[in-house]
Amino acid sequence: MTPLHQLGEFLRQALQTIPLSAARVLFVGTLVALLIWILRLPRSATTSPEGAARWDENLKVGASLAIVIQILIYACL
């Protein structure tokens, strides 16, 4: 076995000790943090400067919806 194989085996065994529930919490937590960041963005950063003040021009709506759907999918699996 080469040193690279030994390193790979060590990493594989180390990563197998992480419980799947902890990995799920970290992954969903990252999505929740991203959602909070999106919601805290100022309106001027998510709309076009020359556009009218319509609700569908704010990119937060679509991004938030996409992230919420992902959170629901990964939290329920």
C-alpha positions, 0 to 999 in steps of 0.5 A: 500500500502506498502512502496515498492509499494509507492517507485515503483509508485514514480519511475514509475511516475518520469520515465514517465516524461522523453521524449522518444526523450531524451531517444533516444538521450542518447541511440544513444549517448552512441553508438556513444561514444562507436564507437569513443572509438573503433576507437581510440584503438591502432592497437596493442590492436585489433590484435593478436601479432603473426598474419600477418598484414591482414585487417581481423585480426583487430577487429576494423573493425567488431566492428565498423560495428556492432556499426554503424548498431546499430546506424542506426537502433536506430536512424531511429526508 
